[in-house]
């Protein structure tokens, strides 16, 4: 009897088994696949190029839940993961799968316009891809492939978080989830004031789902040991992935987590937990304790809000969510809260 998985990411235990079964065995793979790894990093020049050489960061990610502004989403979510390695996103390829009998010139032109506008915003060049009208889908599916580059010394490893590091979070949660709900599930939140719905729709661009500038400002200001873009499964899953990658524990202050008023209102209305709602737009950083203030100040100077939400601890301490004097395990979400609405 088939026991199907729910919508969303593969269960991490299953994915971990697959990655152990099919390891990336190559001396020039600097960062390969793994839980909490946002992107791969490749030494394209080889070790002989010396410390002044460059690394290539590569990432692929699809847009599946959203149907509105899918081209914009595709560029930004892939660029975010490149930025989390310390690299600068440079080149983008896109595979565009379009539904049979629902595709016309207007639809195709609009998606290409979204892609090119997002690329222009981040100074990224669209260099290729594939387009196809296919059967078995009822909405456009966009799969992006992003490449970026960095000097070797700029690398930020996904497994770099260390006990004592301060956890910083930029902007707040959950920017992407709030925007998608307002755009795709407007009829489910008609009880909310129209002005709040319109404000939530604009979360896509303001505060925006990009963390590319957040990452660049933070790494220039201090010793950032790890960065992660919390996407499917929200901040809670992002924290667990960061901890798993580094083999550490975390203590997170629930009251310190910034949650937008629009997000809190929408989640309360729909019975969703914002900690498990797809959260692109917020950058999670593990920063050396002596540099956390400098990083926060630099972000603030660039108009990017940030908040210390916890600390990295020894693995034996576990993953703790603290609310005042009460501690409980950091909640685990088997699927993103958004999937409840689309399921």
C-alpha positions as CSV (number, residue, x, y, z in Angstrom):
1,X,0.0,0.0,0.0
2,X,1.4,3.4,-0.9
3,X,1.9,5.9,1.9
4,X,2.3,9.1,0.0
5,X,4.4,12.0,1.3
6,X,2.7,15.3,1.9
7,X,3.2,18.4,-0.3
8,X,6.6,20.1,0.2
9,X,10.1,19.0,0.7
10,X,11.1,15.4,1.0
11,X,11.4,14.3,4.6
12,X,14.9,15.2,5.7
13,X,15.7,11.6,6.9
14,X,14.9,10.3,3.5
15,X,16.9,13.0,1.7
16,X,19.9,12.3,4.1
17,X,19.8,8.6,3.2
18,X,19.8,9.5,-0.5
19,X,22.8,11.8,-0.2
20,X,24.7,9.2,1.8
21,X,23.9,6.7,-1.0
22,X,25.0,8.9,-3.8
23,X,27.8,11.2,-2.5
24,X,29.5,13.9,-4.5
25,X,33.0,12.4,-4.9
26,X,35.1,15.0,-6.6
27,X,38.1,17.0,-5.2
28,X,36.9,20.2,-6.8
29,X,33.4,20.1,-5.1
30,X,33.9,22.5,-2.2
31,X,30.3,22.3,-1.0
32,X,28.2,19.5,-2.2
33,X,24.6,18.5,-1.5
34,X,23.5,18.3,2.1
35,X,20.8,19.2,4.6
36,X,20.9,22.9,5.1
37,X,23.1,23.5,2.0
38,X,21.6,26.3,0.0
39,X,23.8,26.0,-3.0
40,X,26.8,24.0,-4.3
41,X,30.2,25.5,-4.6
42,X,32.8,24.3,-7.2
43,X,36.5,25.1,-7.5
44,X,36.5,25.7,-11.3
45,X,40.2,26.5,-11.5
46,X,41.5,23.8,-9.3
47,X,43.8,24.0,-6.3
48,X,46.7,25.0,-8.4
49,X,45.2,28.5,-8.9
50,X,46.2,29.4,-5.4
51,X,44.3,31.4,-2.7
52,X,43.5,34.3,-5.2
53,X,41.3,32.0,-7.4
54,X,37.6,32.0,-7.7
55,X,34.8,29.7,-6.8
56,X,31.6,29.1,-8.7
57,X,28.3,28.8,-6.8
58,X,25.4,27.0,-8.4
59,X,21.8,26.6,-7.5
60,X,18.5,25.3,-8.9
61,X,15.1,25.9,-7.4
62,X,11.5,25.7,-8.9
63,X,8.5,27.9,-8.2
64,X,5.5,25.6,-7.7
65,X,3.0,27.2,-5.3
66,X,2.8,30.6,-6.8
67,X,1.2,31.4,-10.2
68,X,1.4,35.2,-10.0
69,X,4.8,36.8,-10.7
70,X,6.4,33.4,-11.0
71,X,9.3,34.8,-13.0
72,X,10.1,37.3,-10.3
73,X,10.1,34.6,-7.6
74,X,12.3,32.3,-9.6
75,X,15.1,34.8,-10.0
76,X,15.1,36.0,-6.4
77,X,14.8,32.7,-4.6
78,X,17.7,31.3,-6.6
79,X,19.8,34.4,-6.2
80,X,19.2,34.2,-2.4
81,X,20.7,30.8,-2.1
82,X,23.8,31.9,-4.1
83,X,24.2,34.9,-1.8
84,X,24.1,32.7,1.3
85,X,27.5,31.2,0.2
86,X,29.1,34.6,0.0
87,X,29.0,34.6,-3.8
88,X,27.5,37.3,-6.1
89,X,24.7,36.0,-8.4
90,X,25.8,36.5,-12.0
91,X,24.0,34.3,-14.6
92,X,20.6,32.8,-14.8
93,X,18.9,30.0,-16.8
94,X,15.3,29.2,-16.6
95,X,13.1,26.2,-17.6
96,X,9.5,27.3,-18.3
97,X,6.9,24.6,-18.4
98,X,3.5,26.0,-19.6
99,X,0.1,24.3,-19.4
100,X,-1.6,22.9,-22.4
101,X,-4.6,24.9,-23.7
102,X,-4.0,27.7,-21.2
103,X,-0.9,29.3,-22.7
104,X,-1.0,32.3,-24.9
105,X,1.3,35.1,-26.0
106,X,0.3,37.4,-23.1
107,X,1.2,34.7,-20.5
108,X,4.6,34.0,-22.0
109,X,5.5,37.7,-22.4
110,X,4.5,38.5,-18.8
111,X,6.7,35.7,-17.3
112,X,9.7,36.7,-19.5
113,X,9.1,40.4,-18.4
114,X,9.1,39.3,-14.7
115,X,12.4,37.3,-15.2
116,X,14.2,40.2,-17.0
117,X,13.0,42.8,-14.5
118,X,14.3,40.8,-11.6
119,X,17.6,40.1,-13.3
120,X,18.0,43.8,-14.0
121,X,17.4,44.6,-10.4
122,X,20.2,42.3,-9.3
123,X,22.5,42.9,-12.3
124,X,22.1,39.3,-13.4
125,X,22.3,38.2,-17.0
126,X,19.7,35.7,-18.4
127,X,21.9,33.4,-20.5
128,X,19.7,30.5,-21.5
129,X,17.1,27.9,-20.6
130,X,14.2,26.0,-22.1
131,X,10.5,26.7,-22.8
132,X,7.8,24.0,-23.4
133,X,4.1,23.7,-23.5
134,X,3.3,20.4,-21.8
135,X,0.5,18.2,-20.6
136,X,-0.4,17.3,-17.0
137,X,-0.1,20.7,-15.4
138,X,-2.7,23.4,-14.7
139,X,-0.3,26.4,-14.1
140,X,3.1,27.6,-15.2
141,X,6.0,25.9,-13.5
142,X,9.3,27.8,-13.5
143,X,12.6,26.1,-12.6
144,X,15.5,28.4,-12.2
145,X,19.3,27.7,-12.4
146,X,21.6,30.4,-11.0
147,X,25.3,30.7,-11.1
148,X,27.5,33.1,-9.0
149,X,31.1,33.7,-8.3
150,X,33.3,34.7,-5.4
151,X,36.9,35.0,-4.4
152,X,37.9,32.0,-2.3
153,X,38.3,33.9,0.9
154,X,34.7,35.2,0.6
155,X,33.2,31.7,1.0
156,X,30.7,31.3,3.8
157,X,30.1,27.7,4.6
158,X,26.6,26.3,5.5
159,X,28.2,24.2,8.2
160,X,30.1,27.1,9.7
161,X,27.9,27.9,12.7
162,X,29.8,27.6,16.0
163,X,28.7,27.5,19.7
164,X,28.7,31.0,21.0
165,X,27.6,32.5,17.7
166,X,24.7,35.0,17.8
167,X,21.7,34.3,15.5
168,X,20.6,37.3,13.6
169,X,17.5,37.5,11.5
170,X,16.9,40.3,8.9
171,X,13.6,41.9,8.1
172,X,11.1,39.4,9.6
173,X,8.9,36.4,8.9
174,X,7.3,35.3,6.7
175,X,7.6,37.7,3.7
176,X,7.2,35.2,0.9
177,X,4.4,33.3,2.6
178,X,2.4,36.4,3.3
179,X,2.8,37.6,-0.3
180,X,1.7,34.2,-1.8
181,X,-1.3,34.0,0.4
182,X,-2.5,37.5,-0.4
183,X,-1.9,36.9,-4.2
184,X,-3.1,33.3,-4.5
185,X,-5.7,32.9,-1.7
186,X,-7.3,36.3,-1.6
187,X,-10.8,34.7,-1.3
188,X,-9.7,33.0,1.9
189,X,-8.9,36.2,3.6
190,X,-11.8,38.5,2.5
191,X,-12.6,39.2,6.2
192,X,-9.4,41.1,6.4
193,X,-9.4,44.8,5.5
194,X,-8.6,45.4,1.8
195,X,-5.7,47.7,2.6
196,X,-4.0,44.9,4.6
197,X,-4.5,42.5,1.6
198,X,-3.0,45.0,-0.8
199,X,-0.1,45.6,1.6
200,X,0.5,41.9,1.9
201,X,0.5,41.5,-1.9
202,X,3.3,44.0,-2.1
203,X,5.5,42.1,0.3
204,X,6.9,40.5,-2.8
205,X,8.8,43.8,-3.5
206,X,8.6,45.6,-0.1
207,X,10.1,44.5,2.1
208,X,10.9,42.1,-0.7
209,X,11.9,38.4,-0.9
210,X,15.5,39.2,-1.9
211,X,18.3,38.8,0.7
212,X,21.2,39.4,-1.7
213,X,21.9,42.8,-0.3
214,X,21.4,41.6,3.3
215,X,24.1,39.0,2.7
216,X,26.6,41.4,1.1
217,X,26.2,44.0,3.8
218,X,26.5,41.5,6.6
219,X,29.6,39.8,5.3
220,X,31.4,43.1,4.7
221,X,30.7,44.2,8.2
222,X,31.9,41.3,10.3
223,X,32.7,37.6,10.8
224,X,29.7,35.8,9.5
225,X,30.1,32.0,10.1
226,X,27.0,30.8,8.3
227,X,24.0,32.1,6.4
228,X,20.8,30.4,5.4
229,X,17.7,31.4,3.5
230,X,14.7,29.9,5.3
231,X,12.2,28.8,2.6
232,X,9.9,25.8,2.7
233,X,9.0,25.0,6.3
234,X,9.6,28.5,7.5
235,X,12.1,29.9,10.0
236,X,11.7,26.9,12.3
237,X,12.9,24.5,9.5
238,X,15.6,26.9,8.5
239,X,17.0,26.9,12.0
240,X,16.9,23.1,12.1
241,X,18.7,22.9,8.8
242,X,21.4,25.3,9.9
243,X,21.9,23.3,13.1
244,X,22.0,20.0,11.2
245,X,24.6,21.3,8.7
246,X,26.9,22.4,11.5
247,X,26.2,19.7,14.0
248,X,25.2,22.2,16.7
249,X,22.3,23.1,19.0
250,X,20.3,26.3,19.1
251,X,18.5,28.3,21.8
252,X,16.0,30.7,20.1
253,X,14.0,33.4,21.9
254,X,10.5,33.2,20.6
255,X,9.6,36.8,21.6
256,X,12.6,38.2,19.8
257,X,11.5,36.8,16.4
258,X,10.2,39.7,14.3
259,X,6.8,38.9,12.7
260,X,5.1,41.4,10.5
261,X,1.7,42.6,11.6
262,X,0.2,41.5,8.2
263,X,1.7,38.0,8.6
264,X,0.5,37.6,12.1
265,X,-3.0,38.7,11.1
266,X,-3.2,36.4,8.1
267,X,-1.9,33.5,10.0
268,X,-4.3,33.9,12.8
269,X,-7.2,34.1,10.4
270,X,-6.2,31.0,8.5
271,X,-5.0,29.0,11.5
272,X,-1.4,28.9,10.4
273,X,1.8,29.0,12.4
274,X,4.1,31.8,11.1
275,X,7.2,29.8,12.3
276,X,6.4,27.2,9.6
277,X,5.4,29.5,6.8
278,X,7.7,29.8,3.8
279,X,10.1,32.7,4.8
280,X,12.2,33.9,1.8
281,X,12.9,37.6,2.5
282,X,14.5,37.0,5.9
283,X,18.2,36.1,6.1
284,X,19.3,33.9,9.0
285,X,22.9,34.5,10.1
286,X,25.3,32.9,12.6
287,X,27.7,35.7,13.5
288,X,30.8,35.7,15.8
289,X,29.7,37.1,19.1
290,X,32.1,40.0,19.0
291,X,30.9,41.1,15.6
292,X,27.1,40.8,16.0
293,X,26.7,44.5,17.0
294,X,28.8,45.7,14.0
295,X,26.8,43.5,11.6
296,X,23.5,44.8,13.0
297,X,24.6,48.4,12.8
298,X,25.8,48.0,9.2
299,X,22.5,46.4,8.2
300,X,20.6,49.2,9.9
301,X,22.6,51.8,8.1
302,X,21.5,50.3,4.8
303,X,17.8,50.3,5.9
304,X,17.7,46.6,6.6
305,X,16.2,45.7,9.9
306,X,17.7,42.9,11.9
307,X,17.2,41.3,15.3
308,X,19.2,38.9,17.5
309,X,16.9,35.9,18.0
310,X,19.1,33.4,19.8
311,X,22.5,31.7,20.1
312,X,24.3,28.7,18.8
313,X,25.1,26.2,21.6
314,X,26.6,22.7,21.8
315,X,24.7,20.0,20.0
316,X,23.9,18.2,23.3
317,X,21.8,21.2,24.3
318,X,19.4,20.4,21.5
319,X,17.1,22.8,19.5
320,X,15.2,24.9,22.1
321,X,12.5,27.6,21.6
322,X,12.5,29.8,24.7
323,X,9.5,31.9,25.8
324,X,10.3,33.7,29.0
325,X,11.3,31.1,31.5
326,X,9.6,28.3,29.5
327,X,11.6,26.1,27.1
328,X,10.3,23.6,24.6
329,X,11.7,21.9,21.6
330,X,11.8,24.0,18.4
331,X,8.7,22.9,16.5
332,X,9.1,20.7,13.5
333,X,6.9,21.1,10.5
334,X,6.5,18.0,8.3
335,X,5.3,20.4,5.5
336,X,5.2,24.1,5.0
337,X,2.1,25.8,6.5
338,X,1.4,27.1,3.0
339,X,0.8,23.6,1.8
340,X,-2.3,23.4,4.1
341,X,-4.0,25.9,1.8
342,X,-2.9,24.3,-1.4
343,X,-3.4,20.7,-0.4
